[in-house]
Amino acid sequence: MRLPPFLLAGFLLMPALSSAGMRHPVDLQDIQVSGSLGERLRLAAAYMIPHRSRLAVDLGWGADQTARWLETATLLARYDGVEPAAIDSGLSEFLARQGPDGSLLMAKGTADERWGASRSLVFLTTYYQLVEKDPEILDAAVRLADYLLHTFEIPERIEIFIYSDYSSWLRGLASLFSITGESRFLRAAQRIQQNLDPMMAIPGSAPLLRTGLREKGTRPQLEPLSLGPHQHHSHSYLEAVVGLVDLYRATGDTLALQFAEHVWTETLSHTMWASGGIPEVYGEPFEHNDETCSAVSWLFLNLSLFDATGDTRYADVAERILVNHLEFDQAASGGFCSDRSLSRQFHVDPANKGTIADECCSMSGPRGLLEAVRHAVTYDATGIDINFYVPAKAKVRVRNSPVNLELVTAYPGNGNVEVRVAPESRAVEMELRFRVPRWLVDAPTVSINGAAQRVVVHEGRLAITRTWHAGDMVRFGMDLPVTIVREGENGFNRSRSARAPPAIFKNASILYGPLLLMIDRARSGRVPEGNFRVLLGRDATGMLRLDAAPAGPLSDALAIPGAHFVALSASSDPKPSSLTNNPIQLYPLAEMTTRTRLEPDEYLTRFGIQVIDERP
C-alpha cells in the first residue's frame, strides 16, 4: 500500500509555508453582506433560532445538538447584532448542565457522551475566541477538557471510532492550548494526531454504508486498522483534520499541516463532486448521498488551510462549495438537507428530495455560511484581501487605522466588482489584494478612479499598493469562462475545456465561472426526454459561449441575479442534420430547493454536450 509522502519523509506536499503567511478573517460584527448570501443567512436564522425548543432533550449524540445550536446562534447574534432571548436562556441552561466533575451530564458513559462533549468543547472555545472572552466560558471549557482527559483513554493505535468519538477533541484541545498555553492540552492533541488514519477510500471502492459507524451507546470492539483506505465518516474525519490545521497554527508543527494538505489533495483529486460537495462517507459511489455537515467540514478545511498558508487555491475550492453545494442543500424554508445526490444513477431515494436534518444540518449550514462571511475579507499587517465577491460592507484595521470597504457586485452572475475604499481618519498606505481564481482564462481588468491599471497576477492574487484616500474606487472585471467538466471529475482534478475544440462530450457538466449549471425540467418544457445534447458555440476568441437569458422577475427568492443562461438543445440523434435550435435555459444548481417535490430527472447537472464552431 502506497503511504502518503509525509509519512515517508519530512517534506511538504505543496509550497504552502512559503506563501504570504497567515491571514486573519474579519470580525463578524465588522461586516454585513447582502445579495444571495445575505438572504440565505436571513432565512437560515429565521428557521434555526425558533428550533431551540426542540433541543431541550438529548436527540442523540449527547450534547451535540445543544452545543451546535449555541455555536451558530451566538455567531449569528455577533453578526447581526440581535440576540434573541432564546440564546441567553440556552447558554445559561447549557452551563448549568455541567456537573462538579466537569461533565455535561448528558449520555454519560457512552460513545455519545464523547462525541457530544467534544462538539461542546468546540462551541466553548469558538465562543471565547470569536464572540466574547468570558472567563466563565473558558473555565467551563477547561473543566470539560480535563474531564474528558481524565475519563476517557485516547487510543494508541489507528481505529475507526476515533473519528466518531474523538474527532472534535483535536479542534477543542488545539484551541485551548492556543488560549491557555497549558501543555496537557497540547500533549492530548498530539496523541490524537498520531493515531489519525491518512488513507481514505476512493469513490465506489466500498459498499454503501447505510448504518452508523458504531452501535448507539456502545463502543465497538474493532481490530486495529491497517494503513489502507477506509470508509471514514467524512464530517467527523474532516473535523479531526481541521483540528490539525488548528494545531499547526498554535505550534508550527509542519507535520500536522502536511497531513491536512494530504487529506485536501486526496479529497479534491478523487472525492469532491463538480458541485463542491462530498459524500457522507468516503468510498461510496461518486455523487451519492450528501450531508450538509460534510460539506461544511470540507469548507472549513479549505478556509482553515487558506488562513494558515495564504494559498488562494483553497479559497477557489471554498467558493465552489459555497455557491453550489452548500446553497443547493438549503431548503426554501431556510433549513438544510442531507441525503441528496447529483447522479441520476445513485439517487438516494426516487424523489431525491433529501431530508431537512434539524438535528445537525440545519445548524451546520448557517455555520458554514457565517464562516464564508468571515473570510469574504481578510487582512494581515500589510493590507486587505478581497476573497469572495459578495455585496458587502466591512471595516478593517490596517496599520492601526480603520478602513471601510464597500463591495458592489452581481457576481457570480457576472464578473464585475466595484470596491469603494474609505479610510476613516487619514490616508493609508497598504496593499489591496484581489483573489484571481485559478480557473480564470484571461487576466482581469482593473481601474482606479476610472484610470486603467497595468496589473500582474501572482499565485492567484492581484495586489495594488498605494496610498488610499476616502472616495477611491476600484473596478475589477473578470470575463467568466464557460467550461466543461466530464463525468466523474470536478474541474479541479482535471484540466477543463474553456477553449474547447469542436467535440461531443457524452456525459458532462457545464460551469459558468464557479457556478454549476443545471437544466430544470419544471421550467424548461421543451427539454426532450431521455438522452439529448446541449449545444455550445464559440466566440471569436474560441471561448465557449452562453447567451444571457432575458431579464425578468425571478420567482425564487434565493436566485442569483443575472446567472441564467440560454443554450441550444439537440435531439438524441447524433447526426448533425438532426440538430435543432430549441433554446433551453440553464440555472445555477443552488436554485434547486425543496420548495417543490423533485421527481427523478426533474433537474439535471450532467448531460450530453456538443461544441460547435460558430466563428466566421
HUMOQUI-V109796 format. One record per residue. N is the residue number from 1. RES is the residue in three letters. SS is DSSP state (2 for helix, 1 for strand, 0 for the rest). PSI is psi in whole degrees, -180 to 180 (999 if undefined). Layout:
n=N res=RES ss=SS psi=PSI
n=N res=RES ss=SS psi=PSI
This chain:
n=1 res=MET ss=0 psi=130
n=2 res=ARG ss=0 psi=126
n=3 res=LEU ss=0 psi=152
n=4 res=PRO ss=0 psi=147
n=5 res=PRO ss=2 psi=-34
n=6 res=PHE ss=2 psi=-16
n=7 res=LEU ss=2 psi=-15
n=8 res=LEU ss=2 psi=-29
n=9 res=ALA ss=0 psi=157
n=10 res=GLY ss=0 psi=58
n=11 res=PHE ss=0 psi=156
n=12 res=LEU ss=0 psi=146
n=13 res=LEU ss=0 psi=-27
n=14 res=MET ss=0 psi=157
n=15 res=PRO ss=0 psi=53
n=16 res=ALA ss=0 psi=-40
n=17 res=LEU ss=0 psi=-16
n=18 res=SER ss=0 psi=3
n=19 res=SER ss=0 psi=-172
n=20 res=ALA ss=0 psi=-14
n=21 res=GLY ss=0 psi=-172
n=22 res=MET ss=0 psi=136
n=23 res=ARG ss=0 psi=156
n=24 res=HIS ss=1 psi=123
n=25 res=PRO ss=1 psi=154
n=26 res=VAL ss=0 psi=148
n=27 res=ASP ss=0 psi=139
n=28 res=LEU ss=2 psi=-29
n=29 res=GLN ss=2 psi=-7
n=30 res=ASP ss=2 psi=15
n=31 res=ILE ss=1 psi=143
n=32 res=GLN ss=1 psi=131
n=33 res=VAL ss=1 psi=154
n=34 res=SER ss=0 psi=-154
n=35 res=GLY ss=2 psi=-157
n=36 res=SER ss=2 psi=-42
n=37 res=LEU ss=2 psi=-42
n=38 res=GLY ss=2 psi=-40
n=39 res=GLU ss=2 psi=-40
n=40 res=ARG ss=2 psi=-39
n=41 res=LEU ss=2 psi=-42
n=42 res=ARG ss=2 psi=-46
n=43 res=LEU ss=2 psi=-41
n=44 res=ALA ss=2 psi=-43
n=45 res=ALA ss=2 psi=-43
n=46 res=ALA ss=2 psi=-29
n=47 res=TYR ss=2 psi=-44
n=48 res=MET ss=2 psi=-43
n=49 res=ILE ss=2 psi=-45
n=50 res=PRO ss=2 psi=-14
n=51 res=HIS ss=2 psi=6
n=52 res=ARG ss=2 psi=-37
n=53 res=SER ss=2 psi=-22
n=54 res=ARG ss=2 psi=-8
n=55 res=LEU ss=2 psi=18
n=56 res=ALA ss=0 psi=-20
n=57 res=VAL ss=0 psi=165
n=58 res=ASP ss=0 psi=117
n=59 res=LEU ss=0 psi=10
n=60 res=GLY ss=0 psi=151
n=61 res=TRP ss=0 psi=34
n=62 res=GLY ss=0 psi=-131
n=63 res=ALA ss=0 psi=11
n=64 res=ASP ss=2 psi=-54
n=65 res=GLN ss=2 psi=-43
n=66 res=THR ss=2 psi=-45
n=67 res=ALA ss=2 psi=-40
n=68 res=ARG ss=2 psi=-42
n=69 res=TRP ss=2 psi=-45
n=70 res=LEU ss=2 psi=-40
n=71 res=GLU ss=2 psi=-49
n=72 res=THR ss=2 psi=-42
n=73 res=ALA ss=2 psi=-43
n=74 res=THR ss=2 psi=-33
n=75 res=LEU ss=2 psi=-36
n=76 res=LEU ss=2 psi=-41
n=77 res=ALA ss=2 psi=-38
n=78 res=ARG ss=2 psi=-38
n=79 res=TYR ss=2 psi=-51
n=80 res=ASP ss=2 psi=-3
n=81 res=GLY ss=0 psi=8
n=82 res=VAL ss=0 psi=122
n=83 res=GLU ss=0 psi=97
n=84 res=PRO ss=0 psi=155
n=85 res=ALA ss=2 psi=-28
n=86 res=ALA ss=2 psi=-29
n=87 res=ILE ss=2 psi=-48
n=88 res=ASP ss=2 psi=-44
n=89 res=SER ss=2 psi=-38
n=90 res=GLY ss=2 psi=-40
n=91 res=LEU ss=2 psi=-41
n=92 res=SER ss=2 psi=-44
n=93 res=GLU ss=2 psi=-40
n=94 res=PHE ss=2 psi=-49
n=95 res=LEU ss=2 psi=-34
n=96 res=ALA ss=2 psi=-20
n=97 res=ARG ss=0 psi=-19
n=98 res=GLN ss=0 psi=125
n=99 res=GLY ss=0 psi=176
n=100 res=PRO ss=0 psi=-28
n=101 res=ASP ss=0 psi=0
n=102 res=GLY ss=0 psi=-12
n=103 res=SER ss=0 psi=168
n=104 res=LEU ss=0 psi=6
n=105 res=LEU ss=0 psi=36
n=106 res=MET ss=0 psi=125
n=107 res=ALA ss=0 psi=39
n=108 res=LYS ss=0 psi=141
n=109 res=GLY ss=0 psi=13
n=110 res=THR ss=0 psi=168
n=111 res=ALA ss=2 psi=-32
n=112 res=ASP ss=2 psi=-35
n=113 res=GLU ss=2 psi=-45
n=114 res=ARG ss=2 psi=-46
n=115 res=TRP ss=2 psi=-49
n=116 res=GLY ss=2 psi=-38
n=117 res=ALA ss=2 psi=-37
n=118 res=SER ss=2 psi=-38
n=119 res=ARG ss=2 psi=-34
n=120 res=SER ss=2 psi=-37
n=121 res=LEU ss=2 psi=-39
n=122 res=VAL ss=2 psi=-44
n=123 res=PHE ss=2 psi=-49
n=124 res=LEU ss=2 psi=-44
n=125 res=THR ss=2 psi=-35
n=126 res=THR ss=2 psi=-44
n=127 res=TYR ss=2 psi=-46
n=128 res=TYR ss=2 psi=-38
n=129 res=GLN ss=2 psi=-33
n=130 res=LEU ss=2 psi=-17
n=131 res=VAL ss=2 psi=-62
n=132 res=GLU ss=0 psi=133
n=133 res=LYS ss=0 psi=74
n=134 res=ASP ss=0 psi=120
n=135 res=PRO ss=2 psi=-34
n=136 res=GLU ss=2 psi=-38
n=137 res=ILE ss=2 psi=-44
n=138 res=LEU ss=2 psi=-41
n=139 res=ASP ss=2 psi=-42
n=140 res=ALA ss=2 psi=-39
n=141 res=ALA ss=2 psi=-44
n=142 res=VAL ss=2 psi=-45
n=143 res=ARG ss=2 psi=-41
n=144 res=LEU ss=2 psi=-44
n=145 res=ALA ss=2 psi=-43
n=146 res=ASP ss=2 psi=-38
n=147 res=TYR ss=2 psi=-47
n=148 res=LEU ss=2 psi=-45
n=149 res=LEU ss=2 psi=-32
n=150 res=HIS ss=2 psi=-20
n=151 res=THR ss=2 psi=-38
n=152 res=PHE ss=0 psi=131
n=153 res=GLU ss=0 psi=128
n=154 res=ILE ss=0 psi=127
n=155 res=PRO ss=0 psi=153
n=156 res=GLU ss=0 psi=20
n=157 res=ARG ss=0 psi=164
n=158 res=ILE ss=0 psi=121
n=159 res=GLU ss=0 psi=148
n=160 res=ILE ss=0 psi=-35
n=161 res=PHE ss=2 psi=-10
n=162 res=ILE ss=2 psi=-28
n=163 res=TYR ss=2 psi=-41
n=164 res=SER ss=2 psi=-23
n=165 res=ASP ss=2 psi=-29
n=166 res=TYR ss=2 psi=0
n=167 res=SER ss=2 psi=-47
n=168 res=SER ss=2 psi=-11
n=169 res=TRP ss=2 psi=-44
n=170 res=LEU ss=2 psi=-43
n=171 res=ARG ss=2 psi=-49
n=172 res=GLY ss=2 psi=-42
n=173 res=LEU ss=2 psi=-41
n=174 res=ALA ss=2 psi=-40
n=175 res=SER ss=2 psi=-41
n=176 res=LEU ss=2 psi=-39
n=177 res=PHE ss=2 psi=-41
n=178 res=SER ss=2 psi=-37
n=179 res=ILE ss=2 psi=-45
n=180 res=THR ss=2 psi=-25
n=181 res=GLY ss=0 psi=8
n=182 res=GLU ss=0 psi=124
n=183 res=SER ss=2 psi=-25
n=184 res=ARG ss=2 psi=-33
n=185 res=PHE ss=2 psi=-38
n=186 res=LEU ss=2 psi=-44
n=187 res=ARG ss=2 psi=-42
n=188 res=ALA ss=2 psi=-43
n=189 res=ALA ss=2 psi=-39
n=190 res=GLN ss=2 psi=-32
n=191 res=ARG ss=2 psi=-41
n=192 res=ILE ss=2 psi=-42
n=193 res=GLN ss=2 psi=-41
n=194 res=GLN ss=2 psi=-17
n=195 res=ASN ss=0 psi=15
n=196 res=LEU ss=0 psi=137
n=197 res=ASP ss=0 psi=122
n=198 res=PRO ss=0 psi=-3
n=199 res=MET ss=0 psi=133
n=200 res=MET ss=1 psi=138
n=201 res=ALA ss=0 psi=139
n=202 res=ILE ss=0 psi=161
n=203 res=PRO ss=0 psi=136
n=204 res=GLY ss=0 psi=4
n=205 res=SER ss=0 psi=-9
n=206 res=ALA ss=0 psi=153
n=207 res=PRO ss=0 psi=159
n=208 res=LEU ss=0 psi=134
n=209 res=LEU ss=0 psi=102
n=210 res=ARG ss=0 psi=6
n=211 res=THR ss=0 psi=164
n=212 res=GLY ss=0 psi=166
n=213 res=LEU ss=0 psi=-12
n=214 res=ARG ss=0 psi=156
n=215 res=GLU ss=0 psi=141
n=216 res=LYS ss=0 psi=127
n=217 res=GLY ss=0 psi=2
n=218 res=THR ss=0 psi=156
n=219 res=ARG ss=0 psi=124
n=220 res=PRO ss=0 psi=153
n=221 res=GLN ss=0 psi=100
n=222 res=LEU ss=0 psi=145
n=223 res=GLU ss=0 psi=155
n=224 res=PRO ss=0 psi=140
n=225 res=LEU ss=0 psi=142
n=226 res=SER ss=0 psi=166
n=227 res=LEU ss=0 psi=66
n=228 res=GLY ss=0 psi=170
n=229 res=PRO ss=0 psi=142
n=230 res=HIS ss=1 psi=157
n=231 res=GLN ss=0 psi=70
n=232 res=HIS ss=0 psi=139
n=233 res=HIS ss=1 psi=116
n=234 res=SER ss=2 psi=-37
n=235 res=HIS ss=2 psi=-52
n=236 res=SER ss=2 psi=-36
n=237 res=TYR ss=2 psi=-47
n=238 res=LEU ss=2 psi=-27
n=239 res=GLU ss=2 psi=-45
n=240 res=ALA ss=2 psi=-39
n=241 res=VAL ss=2 psi=-38
n=242 res=VAL ss=2 psi=-38
n=243 res=GLY ss=2 psi=-32
n=244 res=LEU ss=2 psi=-39
n=245 res=VAL ss=2 psi=-40
n=246 res=ASP ss=2 psi=-41
n=247 res=LEU ss=2 psi=-42
n=248 res=TYR ss=2 psi=-44
n=249 res=ARG ss=2 psi=-28
n=250 res=ALA ss=2 psi=-27
n=251 res=THR ss=2 psi=-19
n=252 res=GLY ss=0 psi=15
n=253 res=ASP ss=0 psi=104
n=254 res=THR ss=2 psi=-25
n=255 res=LEU ss=2 psi=-37
n=256 res=ALA ss=2 psi=-42
n=257 res=LEU ss=2 psi=-41
n=258 res=GLN ss=2 psi=-39
n=259 res=PHE ss=2 psi=-47
n=260 res=ALA ss=2 psi=-40
n=261 res=GLU ss=2 psi=-37
n=262 res=HIS ss=2 psi=-46
n=263 res=VAL ss=2 psi=-42
n=264 res=TRP ss=2 psi=-48
n=265 res=THR ss=2 psi=-45
n=266 res=GLU ss=2 psi=-41
n=267 res=THR ss=2 psi=-43
n=268 res=LEU ss=2 psi=-37
n=269 res=SER ss=2 psi=-34
n=270 res=HIS ss=2 psi=-33
n=271 res=THR ss=2 psi=-34
n=272 res=MET ss=0 psi=140
n=273 res=TRP ss=0 psi=171
n=274 res=ALA ss=0 psi=-26
n=275 res=SER ss=0 psi=-7
n=276 res=GLY ss=0 psi=-8
n=277 res=GLY ss=0 psi=165
n=278 res=ILE ss=0 psi=161
n=279 res=PRO ss=1 psi=164
n=280 res=GLU ss=0 psi=-30
n=281 res=VAL ss=1 psi=129
n=282 res=TYR ss=0 psi=138
n=283 res=GLY ss=0 psi=-15
n=284 res=GLU ss=0 psi=166
n=285 res=PRO ss=0 psi=151
n=286 res=PHE ss=0 psi=135
n=287 res=GLU ss=0 psi=33
n=288 res=HIS ss=0 psi=133
n=289 res=ASN ss=0 psi=82
n=290 res=ASP ss=1 psi=177
n=291 res=GLU ss=1 psi=130
n=292 res=THR ss=2 psi=-40
n=293 res=CYS ss=2 psi=-39
n=294 res=SER ss=2 psi=-43
n=295 res=ALA ss=2 psi=-38
n=296 res=VAL ss=2 psi=-41
n=297 res=SER ss=2 psi=-37
n=298 res=TRP ss=2 psi=-40
n=299 res=LEU ss=2 psi=-45
n=300 res=PHE ss=2 psi=-43
n=301 res=LEU ss=2 psi=-44
n=302 res=ASN ss=2 psi=-44
n=303 res=LEU ss=2 psi=-34
n=304 res=SER ss=2 psi=-43
n=305 res=LEU ss=2 psi=-36
n=306 res=PHE ss=2 psi=-44
n=307 res=ASP ss=2 psi=-45
n=308 res=ALA ss=2 psi=-30
n=309 res=THR ss=2 psi=-24
n=310 res=GLY ss=0 psi=3
n=311 res=ASP ss=0 psi=120
n=312 res=THR ss=2 psi=-11
n=313 res=ARG ss=2 psi=-35
n=314 res=TYR ss=2 psi=-38
n=315 res=ALA ss=2 psi=-35
n=316 res=ASP ss=2 psi=-44
n=317 res=VAL ss=2 psi=-41
n=318 res=ALA ss=2 psi=-40
n=319 res=GLU ss=2 psi=-42
n=320 res=ARG ss=2 psi=-43
n=321 res=ILE ss=2 psi=-47
n=322 res=LEU ss=2 psi=-53
n=323 res=VAL ss=2 psi=-7
n=324 res=ASN ss=2 psi=-81
n=325 res=HIS ss=2 psi=-41
n=326 res=LEU ss=2 psi=-41
n=327 res=GLU ss=2 psi=-32
n=328 res=PHE ss=2 psi=-34
n=329 res=ASP ss=0 psi=-7
n=330 res=GLN ss=1 psi=128
n=331 res=ALA ss=0 psi=162
n=332 res=ALA ss=0 psi=-24
n=333 res=SER ss=0 psi=-20
n=334 res=GLY ss=0 psi=-20
n=335 res=GLY ss=0 psi=171
n=336 res=PHE ss=1 psi=149
n=337 res=CYS ss=1 psi=166
n=338 res=SER ss=1 psi=173
n=339 res=ASP ss=0 psi=48
n=340 res=ARG ss=0 psi=156
n=341 res=SER ss=0 psi=163
n=342 res=LEU ss=0 psi=-29
n=343 res=SER ss=0 psi=130
n=344 res=ARG ss=2 psi=-27
n=345 res=GLN ss=2 psi=-28
n=346 res=PHE ss=2 psi=39
n=347 res=HIS ss=0 psi=138
n=348 res=VAL ss=0 psi=-39
n=349 res=ASP ss=0 psi=164
n=350 res=PRO ss=0 psi=-36
n=351 res=ALA ss=0 psi=-22
n=352 res=ASN ss=0 psi=33
n=353 res=LYS ss=0 psi=-28
n=354 res=GLY ss=0 psi=173
n=355 res=THR ss=1 psi=130
n=356 res=ILE ss=1 psi=117
n=357 res=ALA ss=0 psi=90
n=358 res=ASP ss=0 psi=-21
n=359 res=GLU ss=0 psi=-15
n=360 res=CYS ss=0 psi=-54
n=361 res=CYS ss=2 psi=-38
n=362 res=SER ss=2 psi=-16
n=363 res=MET ss=2 psi=-35
n=364 res=SER ss=2 psi=-38
n=365 res=GLY ss=2 psi=-56
n=366 res=PRO ss=2 psi=-27
n=367 res=ARG ss=2 psi=-39
n=368 res=GLY ss=2 psi=-42
n=369 res=LEU ss=2 psi=-42
n=370 res=LEU ss=2 psi=-37
n=371 res=GLU ss=2 psi=-36
n=372 res=ALA ss=2 psi=-40
n=373 res=VAL ss=2 psi=-44
n=374 res=ARG ss=2 psi=-31
n=375 res=HIS ss=2 psi=2
n=376 res=ALA ss=2 psi=-38
n=377 res=VAL ss=1 psi=127
n=378 res=THR ss=1 psi=172
n=379 res=TYR ss=1 psi=162
n=380 res=ASP ss=0 psi=-164
n=381 res=ALA ss=0 psi=-19
n=382 res=THR ss=0 psi=-13
n=383 res=GLY ss=1 psi=-162
n=384 res=ILE ss=1 psi=140
n=385 res=ASP ss=1 psi=134
n=386 res=ILE ss=1 psi=110
n=387 res=ASN ss=0 psi=-45
n=388 res=PHE ss=0 psi=129
n=389 res=TYR ss=0 psi=90
n=390 res=VAL ss=0 psi=148
n=391 res=PRO ss=0 psi=123
n=392 res=ALA ss=1 psi=157
n=393 res=LYS ss=1 psi=132
n=394 res=ALA ss=1 psi=153
n=395 res=LYS ss=1 psi=128
n=396 res=VAL ss=1 psi=140
n=397 res=ARG ss=1 psi=123
n=398 res=VAL ss=1 psi=128
n=399 res=ARG ss=0 psi=44
n=400 res=ASN ss=0 psi=21
n=401 res=SER ss=1 psi=129
n=402 res=PRO ss=1 psi=135
n=403 res=VAL ss=1 psi=127
n=404 res=ASN ss=1 psi=137
n=405 res=LEU ss=1 psi=144
n=406 res=GLU ss=1 psi=124
n=407 res=LEU ss=1 psi=127
n=408 res=VAL ss=1 psi=120
n=409 res=THR ss=1 psi=154
n=410 res=ALA ss=0 psi=12
n=411 res=TYR ss=0 psi=141
n=412 res=PRO ss=0 psi=20
n=413 res=GLY ss=0 psi=-34
n=414 res=ASN ss=0 psi=177
n=415 res=GLY ss=0 psi=19
n=416 res=ASN ss=1 psi=130
n=417 res=VAL ss=1 psi=135
n=418 res=GLU ss=1 psi=127
n=419 res=VAL ss=1 psi=121
n=420 res=ARG ss=1 psi=125
n=421 res=VAL ss=1 psi=132
n=422 res=ALA ss=1 psi=87
n=423 res=PRO ss=1 psi=140
n=424 res=GLU ss=0 psi=-46
n=425 res=SER ss=0 psi=-29
n=426 res=ARG ss=0 psi=163
n=427 res=ALA ss=0 psi=147
n=428 res=VAL ss=1 psi=128
n=429 res=GLU ss=1 psi=123
n=430 res=MET ss=1 psi=171
n=431 res=GLU ss=1 psi=137
n=432 res=LEU ss=1 psi=116
n=433 res=ARG ss=1 psi=133
n=434 res=PHE ss=1 psi=132
n=435 res=ARG ss=1 psi=129
n=436 res=VAL ss=0 psi=107
n=437 res=PRO ss=0 psi=141
n=438 res=ARG ss=0 psi=-20
n=439 res=TRP ss=0 psi=-7
n=440 res=LEU ss=0 psi=136
n=441 res=VAL ss=0 psi=-48
n=442 res=ASP ss=0 psi=151
n=443 res=ALA ss=0 psi=145
n=444 res=PRO ss=0 psi=163
n=445 res=THR ss=1 psi=146
n=446 res=VAL ss=1 psi=137
n=447 res=SER ss=1 psi=149
n=448 res=ILE ss=1 psi=120
n=449 res=ASN ss=0 psi=37
n=450 res=GLY ss=0 psi=-10
n=451 res=ALA ss=1 psi=123
n=452 res=ALA ss=1 psi=144
n=453 res=GLN ss=0 psi=143
n=454 res=ARG ss=0 psi=124
n=455 res=VAL ss=0 psi=159
n=456 res=VAL ss=0 psi=130
n=457 res=VAL ss=1 psi=127
n=458 res=HIS ss=1 psi=121
n=459 res=GLU ss=0 psi=47
n=460 res=GLY ss=0 psi=19
n=461 res=ARG ss=1 psi=141
n=462 res=LEU ss=1 psi=122
n=463 res=ALA ss=1 psi=136
n=464 res=ILE ss=1 psi=117
n=465 res=THR ss=1 psi=122
n=466 res=ARG ss=1 psi=174
n=467 res=THR ss=1 psi=120
n=468 res=TRP ss=1 psi=138
n=469 res=HIS ss=0 psi=157
n=470 res=ALA ss=0 psi=133
n=471 res=GLY ss=0 psi=-8
n=472 res=ASP ss=1 psi=141
n=473 res=MET ss=1 psi=130
n=474 res=VAL ss=1 psi=131
n=475 res=ARG ss=1 psi=126
n=476 res=PHE ss=1 psi=121
n=477 res=GLY ss=1 psi=133
n=478 res=MET ss=0 psi=134
n=479 res=ASP ss=0 psi=97
n=480 res=LEU ss=0 psi=126
n=481 res=PRO ss=0 psi=155
n=482 res=VAL ss=1 psi=124
n=483 res=THR ss=1 psi=160
n=484 res=ILE ss=1 psi=132
n=485 res=VAL ss=1 psi=120
n=486 res=ARG ss=1 psi=161
n=487 res=GLU ss=0 psi=137
n=488 res=GLY ss=0 psi=0
n=489 res=GLU ss=0 psi=172
n=490 res=ASN ss=0 psi=-1
n=491 res=GLY ss=0 psi=-24
n=492 res=PHE ss=0 psi=-29
n=493 res=ASN ss=0 psi=-5
n=494 res=ARG ss=0 psi=158
n=495 res=SER ss=0 psi=144
n=496 res=ARG ss=0 psi=164
n=497 res=SER ss=0 psi=83
n=498 res=ALA ss=0 psi=-35
n=499 res=ARG ss=0 psi=73
n=500 res=ALA ss=0 psi=138
n=501 res=PRO ss=0 psi=164
n=502 res=PRO ss=0 psi=127
n=503 res=ALA ss=1 psi=166
n=504 res=ILE ss=1 psi=126
n=505 res=PHE ss=1 psi=118
n=506 res=LYS ss=1 psi=-41
n=507 res=ASN ss=1 psi=106
n=508 res=ALA ss=1 psi=171
n=509 res=SER ss=1 psi=163
n=510 res=ILE ss=1 psi=132
n=511 res=LEU ss=1 psi=135
n=512 res=TYR ss=1 psi=109
n=513 res=GLY ss=0 psi=-125
n=514 res=PRO ss=0 psi=-6
n=515 res=LEU ss=1 psi=128
n=516 res=LEU ss=1 psi=123
n=517 res=LEU ss=1 psi=152
n=518 res=MET ss=1 psi=165
n=519 res=ILE ss=1 psi=123
n=520 res=ASP ss=1 psi=108
n=521 res=ARG ss=0 psi=-25
n=522 res=ALA ss=0 psi=-26
n=523 res=ARG ss=0 psi=4
n=524 res=SER ss=0 psi=78
n=525 res=GLY ss=0 psi=-22
n=526 res=ARG ss=0 psi=8
n=527 res=VAL ss=0 psi=123
n=528 res=PRO ss=0 psi=155
n=529 res=GLU ss=0 psi=159
n=530 res=GLY ss=0 psi=-153
n=531 res=ASN ss=0 psi=140
n=532 res=PHE ss=0 psi=171
n=533 res=ARG ss=1 psi=150
n=534 res=VAL ss=1 psi=132
n=535 res=LEU ss=1 psi=128
n=536 res=LEU ss=1 psi=123
n=537 res=GLY ss=1 psi=176
n=538 res=ARG ss=1 psi=148
n=539 res=ASP ss=0 psi=-171
n=540 res=ALA ss=0 psi=-24
n=541 res=THR ss=0 psi=-4
n=542 res=GLY ss=0 psi=0
n=543 res=MET ss=0 psi=145
n=544 res=LEU ss=1 psi=147
n=545 res=ARG ss=1 psi=141
n=546 res=LEU ss=0 psi=141
n=547 res=ASP ss=1 psi=136
n=548 res=ALA ss=1 psi=140
n=549 res=ALA ss=0 psi=152
n=550 res=PRO ss=0 psi=143
n=551 res=ALA ss=0 psi=145
n=552 res=GLY ss=0 psi=170
n=553 res=PRO ss=0 psi=142
n=554 res=LEU ss=0 psi=132
n=555 res=SER ss=0 psi=-18
n=556 res=ASP ss=0 psi=123
n=557 res=ALA ss=0 psi=-20
n=558 res=LEU ss=0 psi=1
n=559 res=ALA ss=0 psi=150
n=560 res=ILE ss=0 psi=117
n=561 res=PRO ss=0 psi=133
n=562 res=GLY ss=0 psi=-12
n=563 res=ALA ss=0 psi=56
n=564 res=HIS ss=1 psi=135
n=565 res=PHE ss=1 psi=159
n=566 res=VAL ss=1 psi=133
n=567 res=ALA ss=1 psi=172
n=568 res=LEU ss=1 psi=145
n=569 res=SER ss=1 psi=154
n=570 res=ALA ss=1 psi=157
n=571 res=SER ss=0 psi=175
n=572 res=SER ss=0 psi=-12
n=573 res=ASP ss=0 psi=121
n=574 res=PRO ss=0 psi=-7
n=575 res=LYS ss=0 psi=133
n=576 res=PRO ss=2 psi=-30
n=577 res=SER ss=2 psi=-17
n=578 res=SER ss=2 psi=-2
n=579 res=LEU ss=1 psi=142
n=580 res=THR ss=1 psi=167
n=581 res=ASN ss=1 psi=41
n=582 res=ASN ss=1 psi=113
n=583 res=PRO ss=1 psi=138
n=584 res=ILE ss=1 psi=153
n=585 res=GLN ss=1 psi=137
n=586 res=LEU ss=1 psi=137
n=587 res=TYR ss=1 psi=154
n=588 res=PRO ss=1 psi=140
n=589 res=LEU ss=2 psi=-34
n=590 res=ALA ss=2 psi=-17
n=591 res=GLU ss=2 psi=-15
n=592 res=MET ss=0 psi=108
n=593 res=THR ss=0 psi=-178
n=594 res=THR ss=0 psi=26
n=595 res=ARG ss=0 psi=-26
n=596 res=THR ss=0 psi=160
n=597 res=ARG ss=0 psi=132
n=598 res=LEU ss=0 psi=111
n=599 res=GLU ss=0 psi=159
n=600 res=PRO ss=0 psi=135
n=601 res=ASP ss=0 psi=6
n=602 res=GLU ss=0 psi=-36
n=603 res=TYR ss=1 psi=144
n=604 res=LEU ss=1 psi=132
n=605 res=THR ss=0 psi=-12
n=606 res=ARG ss=0 psi=139
n=607 res=PHE ss=1 psi=172
n=608 res=GLY ss=1 psi=141
n=609 res=ILE ss=1 psi=133
n=610 res=GLN ss=1 psi=127
n=611 res=VAL ss=1 psi=126
n=612 res=ILE ss=0 psi=152
n=613 res=ASP ss=0 psi=108
n=614 res=GLU ss=0 psi=7
n=615 res=ARG ss=0 psi=151
n=616 res=PRO ss=0 psi=999
